[in-house]
Amino acid sequence: MRILVTGGSGLVGAEICVRATARGHEVLAGFMSNAPPKGKPIHLDLSKPGVAERVRSLNPDLIIHAGALIDNDRCETEPELSERVNGIATGEIAQAARSIGAHLNYVSTSYVFDGQSGNYAEDAQPNPISQYGRSKLMGERLVRESGCRYCIARTSVIYGWGRNARPNYALYVLQALEARGKVRAPEDLYSSPTLNTNLAEMLLELSTRQITGIFHTAGATRASRLEFASALANMFDLDSTGIIAVNSRSLNLKATRPLDSSVDVSKATRTLNSKPMVLPEALQSFRDTRP
C-alpha cells in the first residue's frame, strides 16, 4: 500500500516509517525540518496553507497523521499556531482523504480529557483544560465532520528512543539519573505511559486493516510521573535516591496538565494483534533496544 505518514521524523512517525517500509509498503514520510530515517522524504509544513492540495497530489491509500505541535507550553503561548497545526491542518488532511478515498488514522491525545476521573473509555466526554488538548480536540471534530473513513487513536505520554530534537520524559529521567542529578517527579500527575515502538505497531495495524472509530492506543498501566520514574530507574539499575516527589503545581508550568489522563485500553486489547504493553514489559523493551 501507498502510506503517507505525517511527522515522519518524530518519535512515533519515524518508527511507523521504519516498520511500514520493512513490510514492503510504499512510504511517503512527511516532515518539516528534519529528514525522516525511512521512506521517501516529503516536505509537508502543517503550519502553512496548501496541505490538502499537497496530500491530494501524493494520492496515498492510507494516511497516518502523526504530525503535531506537541509542546504543551508552546501551545499555551502560541494558541493560533497550535490551532493551525493541530486543528486546521488536520481538517485539511481529512478533507483530502475524503476526496481521494484514503483511510485516515489521526493520532490524538488523552489530554482531550480534563483529568478529573482517569481511566477514560473511548466514549467518555472530552473536556480539555489546556490549549494543546483543545487544539487536538478541534482536529478530532474536523476529522469526524469531513466525511472521510477515519480512525482516531488517542494516546498518552509517549516515550522512547529518538533523535535529540525529540526529548521525552523517559530520556529526561535517564539522563538526569545517569549524571547523578535530581529528578523532580510529580506524584499527582497520572497517565498511561506509552512506548513509541508499541504505539507504532498499533497505529500501523489500525491503518492497514482500515479499522474505523475511536481507539485508545496507549500503555496498559496507569502510573504517576513519580511511579514511572522509579520504575525506569529500577529497570536500568540506577540510583533512585535522586528522584524527588513533588506536586505538579510546584513546577510552575505554563500549561495546565490534567491530573489523571490515563485511558482504558481494553478495546484496543480486544481488537488488535499488537496489544498495549503493561509498563514492566514496555520498559524492558525500551532497555533492550537502547541504541
N, C-alpha and C positions, 0 to 999 in steps of 0.2 A: 504494500500500500504506500501511497504518497502521503507522508505525515509532515505537517507544519508544526514545529514546536516553538512557541514564543518564549523568550527568556532562556534561549538555548545555551547560554554560558553561565546560567545561575546555578544555585545549589541543587535544585531539583531538575531543571530543564536539561542541564548537562548530562545528568545520569539517564534521563529519558532518551536523549540522543544516542548515548553510548549503547544502551540496550536495544533500541529500535534498529540501529544500524547493524548490530551484531545478528539480528534476526532477519536481516535481508530486506528491511523496508527502505524506501527512498525517503531520506530525512532532510527536510529543509529546516535549518537551525536559525531561527530569528535571533538577532542580537542588536544592541545599540552601540556599545563601545568596546567590548571585549570579545574576540573571536571565540566561537564555541569549539570544544575539543573534537567533536564528531559531527558528521552531516555536512551538507552544503551550506556555507555561511550566507545568510540573507539579512541584509541590514534592514531593521524594522524599528523605527523610533515611535513608541507609543505616545509620546508627548506632542507629536506633530500631526496635523491633518493628513489625510491620504492613506490611512491604514486599511480601510475597506478596499480601496482600489488595488492596493498592493497585494492583499490577500487573494482577491479575485484573480489577479493576474498569475498567481502561483498555482491556483486550481488544485489544492490538496484534497484528498479523500477524507482525511481526518485532521482536526486541529486540536492540539493540546495547548491551551492558553495558560502558560505558567509565568509569563512575564508580568511584573507588577512593581509598583513602588511600595516596598515592604517596611521601610524605615518608619516606625510608628511616630516618632518625634518629628521627623521631617514632614510627614503627612499633616501633623498638627500645625506646623508653622507655615506650610505651603499648601493650604487646602485646595486651591484651584488646580495645582499640579496633580494632586492626588486624585481629584475628580476626573481630570483629563485622562490620566494613565490607567487608573483602576476602574473607572466608571465608563466614561465616554468611549474610550478606545475599545473596551470590552464590548460595548454595544455595537460598534462599527464592525468588529470581528464577527459578532453573531449575525449581523445583517449580511455580511459577505458569505458566511457559512450557509445561510438560508438560500441565497441566490445561486450558489454553485452546488448545493445539495451535499455539503460536507457535514460530518458529525463533529460537534464541538464539545470538548471537555474543558470546562472552566475551573481553574484551581482557585477556590475561595478560602475562607478562614473561619475558625471558631470565634474570632473577635467580632463577628456579626452579633454575638450574644452579649448580654450585659454582665454575665458572671455572677449573678445572684444565686443561682442554684447549682450549676455544673452538671456534668454527665448528660449533656444535651443530645436529644434524639433529632433525627432529620426534620421532624415536623414541629419542633419547638419554635416558638415565636421569636424571631430576631429582634434585637433592641440594642444596637451598637452604642457605645459610650465614648468612642474615640473617632477622630476623622478617618483614620485608617479603616476601621470597621464600617463606617458609613459609606466610604468610597467603594469598598468591596461589596457591600450590600447593594449599592447602586448598580454595580456590574452584574450581580445576580438578577436583579429586576430587569435589566435591559436584555439579558440573555433569555429570560422567560418570555418577555414580550416580543422577541424577534421573530418567533415562528420557526426557528431552526430546530433540528434534532440535537438535543443537548444532554450533557450530564454536568451537574455542579458537584464538585468534590471539595468538601471543606476539610482543612487540615489544621494542625495545631503545633506551634513552636517547633519548627523544623531545625534539625541539626545534622552535621555530617562533615566529611572532608570535602574541601573545595578550594578554589583559588583564594588568595589572601583578601581579595576585594569582597568576598562573601563571608564575613565573620558570622559566628552564631554562638549561642550560649555555651554549648559544649566546648568549643575551641577556646572561648574566653576562660572557662574554668580550668581546662587543662593547662593552658599557657601560664596562667597565674600560679597554679599549684606547682607546676614543674619549675618555675622560677622562685619557688618558696615565698610567693607573695600571698596576699589576702584576697578572699572572695567574699563579697557581701551578698549573701543569698537570701532573697525574700522567703520567709516561711509562710506567707499568706497568699502567694500567687500560685494557683494550681492550673495545670494544663494536661494535655495528653502528648508528651514529647514524642516527636516523630522523626525517625531516621530517614534521611533523604533517599537512600537506596531502596528501602521498603516502600516508601511513598511512590518512587518512580515506577516500581513494579506494579503497584496497584493502579496507578494512573494509566500506564500502558495497557494493562488488561482491560480496564473500563473502556478505553478508546478502541482498541482493536476488536473487542466484542461488541462495540457500539451500544453499550448499555446506557439507558436513559434514566433521568430522575436525579434525586439528590442523594449523595452518599457522604458519610463521614469517614474519611480516609486518614486516620491518624494512628498514633501508637495506642496500644491496648491497655496502658497503665496510666491511671491518674496519679500525678505526683506534683508536689510543690517544687519551686526552684531549689529550695534547700534540700529536699529529698533527692532530686535529680543530681545536684552537685555532689552529694555524699555518695550516691550510688556510682557515679562516674569516678570519683576518687578511689573507691574500693575496687572497681574493675581494673583500673590502671595502677593499682598498688601505690597510690600516692598518699602522703600525709594529709589527713583531712582536718587537722587542727587549724589550718589556715582558712577554713570555711566558717564564716561568721553569720549567724542567723540574724536577720534584720526584718523590720516591717517595710513593705514596699513604699510607704509614704516617706520614709527617710531618704529614699533615693532621689527625690525631687525631679521626677521625670516630667517632661513637657506634656506627654500624652498619658491619659488615664488608661490603665490596663484593667480588664475585667478580672475580678479576684479569682473566679473559677471558670475558666474557659474549656474545661475538659469536655470530651464528647463521648457519646455511646457509639461504639464501632461494631455493634452486633450485626447490623445489616450488611456491612462490608464483609464481616467474617463469614456470614451465611452464604453470600453471593460469590465471592471471589476465590480463586485458587491461590492467589497471593494474599495471605492473611495479614491483618495488622499484627505487628510483633509486640509481645509484652516487653517491658523495659529491660529485664536481665538479658533476654535473647538479643534485643537490639543493641545493647551496649557491648555485648560480646562480639557481635558482628562489626560494630564500629571499631573496637580494639583490634580485631583480627585483620581488618582491611586498612590499617594505618599506612599511609604512603612511606 
